[in-house]
Amino acid sequence: MYKVLHTFYDKIQKVKYVEGEVYPKAGLPVDPARIAYLQENNPYKKAFISENIDENIEEKTVKETPKKNTTRRKKKVE
């Protein structure tokens, strides 16, 4: 298992990974070429997952942030 270093959306697995989570998610297959791509062999020149495999990484649960109230209130005219 690898630690996610930067939040990204995996277009192949159609899963969003948030910084601090574990890659891959439970039950999803791992392709060695995909691992290499996510570890800096990509056009972004950025590592999205850690270099080392760590079996002791605990899965981080992401808390959902409450949505902001987007409705606008009318001002009272006096």
LUMZABA-215756 format. One record per atom (N, C-alpha, C, O): atom name; x, y, z; residue in three letters; residue number from 1. Coordinates in nm, 3 decimals, m for minus. Layout:
BEGIN
CA; X; Y; Z; ALA; NUM
...
END
This chain:
BEGIN
N; 0.085; m0.118; 0.000; MET; 1
CA; 0.000; 0.000; 0.000; MET; 1
C; 0.089; 0.124; 0.000; MET; 1
O; 0.199; 0.124; 0.055; MET; 1
N; 0.040; 0.226; m0.061; TYR; 2
CA; 0.114; 0.351; m0.075; TYR; 2
C; 0.034; 0.464; m0.013; TYR; 2
O; m0.090; 0.462; m0.013; TYR; 2
N; 0.103; 0.562; 0.041; LYS; 3
CA; 0.037; 0.678; 0.099; LYS; 3
C; 0.018; 0.783; m0.010; LYS; 3
O; 0.109; 0.810; m0.088; LYS; 3
N; m0.101; 0.842; m0.016; VAL; 4
CA; m0.131; 0.947; m0.114; VAL; 4
C; m0.069; 1.077; m0.065; VAL; 4
O; m0.096; 1.122; 0.046; VAL; 4
N; 0.017; 1.136; m0.150; LEU; 5
CA; 0.087; 1.260; m0.114; LEU; 5
C; 0.012; 1.385; m0.159; LEU; 5
O; 0.019; 1.489; m0.093; LEU; 5
N; m0.058; 1.375; m0.271; HIS; 6
CA; m0.135; 1.488; m0.325; HIS; 6
C; m0.271; 1.435; m0.372; HIS; 6
O; m0.278; 1.328; m0.433; HIS; 6
N; m0.375; 1.508; m0.345; THR; 7
CA; m0.509; 1.468; m0.386; THR; 7
C; m0.517; 1.458; m0.538; THR; 7
O; m0.469; 1.546; m0.610; THR; 7
N; m0.577; 1.349; m0.587; PHE; 8
CA; m0.595; 1.331; m0.731; PHE; 8
C; m0.715; 1.242; m0.759; PHE; 8
O; m0.763; 1.169; m0.672; PHE; 8
N; m0.762; 1.249; m0.882; TYR; 9
CA; m0.871; 1.162; m0.927; TYR; 9
C; m0.812; 1.061; m1.023; TYR; 9
O; m0.756; 1.098; m1.126; TYR; 9
N; m0.824; 0.934; m0.992; ASP; 10
CA; m0.772; 0.827; m1.077; ASP; 10
C; m0.875; 0.799; m1.185; ASP; 10
O; m0.980; 0.740; m1.158; ASP; 10
N; m0.845; 0.841; m1.307; LYS; 11
CA; m0.939; 0.825; m1.418; LYS; 11
C; m0.956; 0.680; m1.460; LYS; 11
O; m1.060; 0.643; m1.515; LYS; 11
N; m0.856; 0.597; m1.434; ILE; 12
CA; m0.865; 0.456; m1.471; ILE; 12
C; m0.960; 0.382; m1.376; ILE; 12
O; m1.048; 0.310; m1.421; ILE; 12
N; m0.940; 0.401; m1.246; GLN; 13
CA; m1.025; 0.334; m1.148; GLN; 13
C; m1.152; 0.412; m1.115; GLN; 13
O; m1.242; 0.361; m1.050; GLN; 13
N; m1.157; 0.536; m1.162; LYS; 14
CA; m1.270; 0.626; m1.137; LYS; 14
C; m1.295; 0.644; m0.987; LYS; 14
O; m1.406; 0.629; m0.937; LYS; 14
N; m1.184; 0.677; m0.918; VAL; 15
CA; m1.189; 0.695; m0.772; VAL; 15
C; m1.108; 0.819; m0.737; VAL; 15
O; m1.002; 0.844; m0.795; VAL; 15
N; m1.158; 0.897; m0.641; LYS; 16
CA; m1.084; 1.013; m0.592; LYS; 16
C; m1.001; 0.970; m0.471; LYS; 16
O; m1.052; 0.904; m0.380; LYS; 16
N; m0.874; 1.009; m0.471; TYR; 17
CA; m0.784; 0.984; m0.359; TYR; 17
C; m0.746; 1.117; m0.297; TYR; 17
O; m0.704; 1.209; m0.366; TYR; 17
N; m0.762; 1.127; m0.166; VAL; 18
CA; m0.732; 1.249; m0.093; VAL; 18
C; m0.601; 1.232; m0.018; VAL; 18
O; m0.569; 1.122; 0.029; VAL; 18
N; m0.525; 1.339; m0.007; GLU; 19
CA; m0.397; 1.336; 0.062; GLU; 19
C; m0.410; 1.267; 0.198; GLU; 19
O; m0.497; 1.301; 0.277; GLU; 19
N; m0.320; 1.170; 0.224; GLY; 20
CA; m0.321; 1.098; 0.350; GLY; 20
C; m0.390; 0.964; 0.342; GLY; 20
O; m0.372; 0.880; 0.431; GLY; 20
N; m0.469; 0.941; 0.238; GLU; 21
CA; m0.537; 0.813; 0.222; GLU; 21
C; m0.438; 0.707; 0.173; GLU; 21
O; m0.320; 0.736; 0.151; GLU; 21
N; m0.487; 0.586; 0.157; VAL; 22
CA; m0.406; 0.474; 0.110; VAL; 22
C; m0.440; 0.445; m0.036; VAL; 22
O; m0.557; 0.446; m0.074; VAL; 22
N; m0.338; 0.419; m0.116; TYR; 23
CA; m0.356; 0.378; m0.255; TYR; 23
C; m0.310; 0.235; m0.269; TYR; 23
O; m0.200; 0.205; m0.221; TYR; 23
N; m0.382; 0.148; m0.328; PRO; 24
CA; m0.516; 0.161; m0.382; PRO; 24
C; m0.621; 0.137; m0.276; PRO; 24
O; m0.592; 0.085; m0.168; PRO; 24
N; m0.742; 0.175; m0.308; LYS; 25
CA; m0.853; 0.149; m0.215; LYS; 25
C; m0.875; m0.002; m0.209; LYS; 25
O; m0.839; m0.074; m0.302; LYS; 25
N; m0.935; m0.048; m0.101; ALA; 26
CA; m0.956; m0.191; m0.079; ALA; 26
C; m1.029; m0.256; m0.197; ALA; 26
O; m1.131; m0.207; m0.244; ALA; 26
N; m0.973; m0.367; m0.244; GLY; 27
CA; m1.036; m0.444; m0.349; GLY; 27
C; m1.003; m0.402; m0.491; GLY; 27
O; m1.044; m0.469; m0.586; GLY; 27
N; m0.930; m0.292; m0.509; LEU; 28
CA; m0.896; m0.247; m0.643; LEU; 28
C; m0.759; m0.302; m0.684; LEU; 28
O; m0.668; m0.308; m0.602; LEU; 28
N; m0.745; m0.343; m0.811; PRO; 29
CA; m0.618; m0.400; m0.857; PRO; 29
C; m0.508; m0.294; m0.869; PRO; 29
O; m0.536; m0.175; m0.883; PRO; 29
N; m0.382; m0.341; m0.863; VAL; 30
CA; m0.267; m0.251; m0.873; VAL; 30
C; m0.185; m0.291; m0.995; VAL; 30
O; m0.144; m0.407; m1.008; VAL; 30
N; m0.160; m0.197; m1.084; ASP; 31
CA; m0.079; m0.220; m1.202; ASP; 31
C; 0.058; m0.155; m1.179; ASP; 31
O; 0.064; m0.035; m1.149; ASP; 31
N; 0.169; m0.229; m1.193; PRO; 32
CA; 0.302; m0.171; m1.171; PRO; 32
C; 0.330; m0.048; m1.258; PRO; 32
O; 0.399; 0.043; m1.214; PRO; 32
N; 0.278; m0.046; m1.379; ALA; 33
CA; 0.298; 0.070; m1.467; ALA; 33
C; 0.224; 0.193; m1.411; ALA; 33
O; 0.273; 0.305; m1.420; ALA; 33
N; 0.107; 0.170; m1.353; ARG; 34
CA; 0.030; 0.280; m1.294; ARG; 34
C; 0.100; 0.334; m1.170; ARG; 34
O; 0.101; 0.455; m1.147; ARG; 34
N; 0.160; 0.244; m1.091; ILE; 35
CA; 0.236; 0.287; m0.973; ILE; 35
C; 0.351; 0.378; m1.016; ILE; 35
O; 0.371; 0.484; m0.956; ILE; 35
N; 0.425; 0.338; m1.119; ALA; 36
CA; 0.537; 0.419; m1.169; ALA; 36
C; 0.487; 0.555; m1.218; ALA; 36
O; 0.553; 0.657; m1.194; ALA; 36
N; 0.373; 0.557; m1.285; TYR; 37
CA; 0.316; 0.681; m1.335; TYR; 37
C; 0.283; 0.776; m1.220; TYR; 37
O; 0.308; 0.896; m1.228; TYR; 37
N; 0.225; 0.721; m1.113; LEU; 38
CA; 0.185; 0.805; m1.000; LEU; 38
C; 0.302; 0.845; m0.911; LEU; 38
O; 0.287; 0.932; m0.824; LEU; 38
N; 0.418; 0.783; m0.932; GLN; 39
CA; 0.536; 0.816; m0.852; GLN; 39
C; 0.633; 0.904; m0.930; GLN; 39
O; 0.754; 0.890; m0.912; GLN; 39
N; 0.586; 0.993; m1.013; GLU; 40
CA; 0.661; 1.097; m1.084; GLU; 40
C; 0.685; 1.069; m1.231; GLU; 40
O; 0.736; 1.158; m1.299; GLU; 40
N; 0.652; 0.954; m1.283; ASN; 41
CA; 0.669; 0.929; m1.426; ASN; 41
C; 0.544; 0.976; m1.500; ASN; 41
O; 0.478; 0.898; m1.570; ASN; 41
N; 0.512; 1.105; m1.482; ASN; 42
CA; 0.391; 1.162; m1.542; ASN; 42
C; 0.419; 1.302; m1.592; ASN; 42
O; 0.520; 1.361; m1.553; ASN; 42
N; 0.335; 1.358; m1.676; PRO; 43
CA; 0.359; 1.491; m1.731; PRO; 43
C; 0.360; 1.603; m1.627; PRO; 43
O; 0.411; 1.712; m1.654; PRO; 43
N; 0.306; 1.577; m1.508; TYR; 44
CA; 0.300; 1.681; m1.404; TYR; 44
C; 0.430; 1.692; m1.327; TYR; 44
O; 0.449; 1.788; m1.252; TYR; 44
N; 0.522; 1.594; m1.344; LYS; 45
CA; 0.650; 1.592; m1.271; LYS; 45
C; 0.628; 1.602; m1.121; LYS; 45
O; 0.700; 1.673; m1.051; LYS; 45
N; 0.527; 1.530; m1.073; LYS; 46
CA; 0.485; 1.538; m0.934; LYS; 46
C; 0.451; 1.398; m0.885; LYS; 46
O; 0.383; 1.323; m0.955; LYS; 46
N; 0.497; 1.362; m0.767; ALA; 47
CA; 0.462; 1.232; m0.709; ALA; 47
C; 0.327; 1.243; m0.641; ALA; 47
O; 0.306; 1.329; m0.555; ALA; 47
N; 0.235; 1.156; m0.679; PHE; 48
CA; 0.103; 1.155; m0.619; PHE; 48
C; 0.093; 1.050; m0.508; PHE; 48
O; 0.007; 1.061; m0.420; PHE; 48
N; 0.180; 0.949; m0.512; ILE; 49
CA; 0.184; 0.848; m0.407; ILE; 49
C; 0.328; 0.829; m0.361; ILE; 49
O; 0.421; 0.864; m0.433; ILE; 49
N; 0.346; 0.773; m0.241; SER; 50
CA; 0.479; 0.755; m0.184; SER; 50
C; 0.558; 0.650; m0.261; SER; 50
O; 0.501; 0.567; m0.330; SER; 50
N; 0.690; 0.656; m0.246; GLU; 51
CA; 0.780; 0.562; m0.313; GLU; 51
C; 0.777; 0.425; m0.249; GLU; 51
O; 0.788; 0.323; m0.318; GLU; 51
N; 0.762; 0.420; m0.118; ASN; 52
CA; 0.772; 0.294; m0.045; ASN; 52
C; 0.637; 0.231; m0.020; ASN; 52
O; 0.537; 0.299; 0.001; ASN; 52
N; 0.637; 0.100; m0.024; ILE; 53
CA; 0.518; 0.026; 0.014; ILE; 53
C; 0.519; 0.014; 0.165; ILE; 53
O; 0.619; m0.028; 0.223; ILE; 53
N; 0.410; 0.050; 0.228; ASP; 54
CA; 0.401; 0.042; 0.374; ASP; 54
C; 0.273; m0.032; 0.411; ASP; 54
O; 0.163; 0.018; 0.389; ASP; 54
N; 0.289; m0.150; 0.466; GLU; 55
CA; 0.173; m0.231; 0.504; GLU; 55
C; 0.106; m0.181; 0.632; GLU; 55
O; m0.005; m0.222; 0.664; GLU; 55
N; 0.172; m0.091; 0.704; ASN; 56
CA; 0.121; m0.044; 0.833; ASN; 56
C; 0.040; 0.085; 0.822; ASN; 56
O; m0.004; 0.139; 0.923; ASN; 56
N; 0.019; 0.134; 0.701; ILE; 57
CA; m0.058; 0.258; 0.683; ILE; 57
C; m0.204; 0.231; 0.716; ILE; 57
O; m0.264; 0.137; 0.664; ILE; 57
N; m0.259; 0.313; 0.802; GLU; 58
CA; m0.401; 0.301; 0.834; GLU; 58
C; m0.479; 0.390; 0.739; GLU; 58
O; m0.435; 0.500; 0.704; GLU; 58
N; m0.594; 0.341; 0.697; GLU; 59
CA; m0.675; 0.421; 0.607; GLU; 59
C; m0.730; 0.543; 0.679; GLU; 59
O; m0.783; 0.534; 0.790; GLU; 59
N; m0.716; 0.657; 0.614; LYS; 60
CA; m0.766; 0.783; 0.670; LYS; 60
C; m0.906; 0.806; 0.617; LYS; 60
O; m0.930; 0.801; 0.497; LYS; 60
N; m0.997; 0.831; 0.706; THR; 61
CA; m1.133; 0.862; 0.663; THR; 61
C; m1.144; 1.013; 0.650; THR; 61
O; m1.103; 1.088; 0.739; THR; 61
N; m1.200; 1.055; 0.542; VAL; 62
CA; m1.213; 1.197; 0.515; VAL; 62
C; m1.350; 1.242; 0.562; VAL; 62
O; m1.453; 1.186; 0.523; VAL; 62
N; m1.350; 1.344; 0.647; LYS; 63
CA; m1.476; 1.399; 0.695; LYS; 63
C; m1.531; 1.493; 0.589; LYS; 63
O; m1.459; 1.573; 0.530; LYS; 63
N; m1.660; 1.480; 0.567; GLU; 64
CA; m1.723; 1.570; 0.472; GLU; 64
C; m1.741; 1.706; 0.536; GLU; 64
O; m1.784; 1.717; 0.651; GLU; 64
N; m1.707; 1.809; 0.461; THR; 65
CA; m1.724; 1.944; 0.512; THR; 65
C; m1.866; 1.989; 0.482; THR; 65
O; m1.920; 1.961; 0.375; THR; 65
N; m1.926; 2.058; 0.576; PRO; 66
CA; m2.064; 2.104; 0.552; PRO; 66
C; m2.067; 2.204; 0.437; PRO; 66
O; m1.978; 2.286; 0.421; PRO; 66
N; m2.171; 2.195; 0.357; LYS; 67
CA; m2.185; 2.285; 0.244; LYS; 67
C; m2.226; 2.423; 0.293; LYS; 67
O; m2.302; 2.437; 0.389; LYS; 67
N; m2.174; 2.524; 0.225; LYS; 68
CA; m2.207; 2.661; 0.260; LYS; 68
C; m2.345; 2.694; 0.206; LYS; 68
O; m2.388; 2.642; 0.103; LYS; 68
N; m2.413; 2.782; 0.277; ASN; 69
CA; m2.543; 2.828; 0.232; ASN; 69
C; m2.522; 2.922; 0.114; ASN; 69
O; m2.465; 3.030; 0.130; ASN; 69
N; m2.569; 2.881; m0.002; THR; 70
CA; m2.546; 2.961; m0.122; THR; 70
C; m2.665; 3.047; m0.161; THR; 70
O; m2.660; 3.120; m0.259; THR; 70
N; m2.773; 3.037; m0.083; THR; 71
CA; m2.890; 3.120; m0.116; THR; 71
C; m2.867; 3.262; m0.067; THR; 71
O; m2.811; 3.284; 0.040; THR; 71
N; m2.911; 3.355; m0.146; ARG; 72
CA; m2.893; 3.496; m0.109; ARG; 72
C; m3.021; 3.548; m0.046; ARG; 72
O; m3.132; 3.513; m0.088; ARG; 72
N; m3.003; 3.629; 0.053; ARG; 73
CA; m3.118; 3.690; 0.120; ARG; 73
C; m3.143; 3.828; 0.062; ARG; 73
O; m3.049; 3.900; 0.027; ARG; 73
N; m3.269; 3.862; 0.053; LYS; 74
CA; m3.304; 3.995; 0.005; LYS; 74
C; m3.289; 4.094; 0.119; LYS; 74
O; m3.322; 4.065; 0.234; LYS; 74
N; m3.238; 4.211; 0.086; LYS; 75
CA; m3.226; 4.317; 0.186; LYS; 75
C; m3.361; 4.381; 0.207; LYS; 75
O; m3.440; 4.399; 0.114; LYS; 75
N; m3.385; 4.414; 0.332; LYS; 76
CA; m3.511; 4.484; 0.363; LYS; 76
C; m3.499; 4.630; 0.322; LYS; 76
O; m3.401; 4.698; 0.353; LYS; 76
N; m3.600; 4.676; 0.252; VAL; 77
CA; m3.602; 4.816; 0.211; VAL; 77
C; m3.699; 4.888; 0.302; VAL; 77
O; m3.814; 4.848; 0.317; VAL; 77
N; m3.651; 4.996; 0.363; GLU; 78
CA; m3.736; 5.072; 0.454; GLU; 78
C; m3.772; 5.205; 0.394; GLU; 78
O; m3.844; 5.284; 0.457; GLU; 78
END
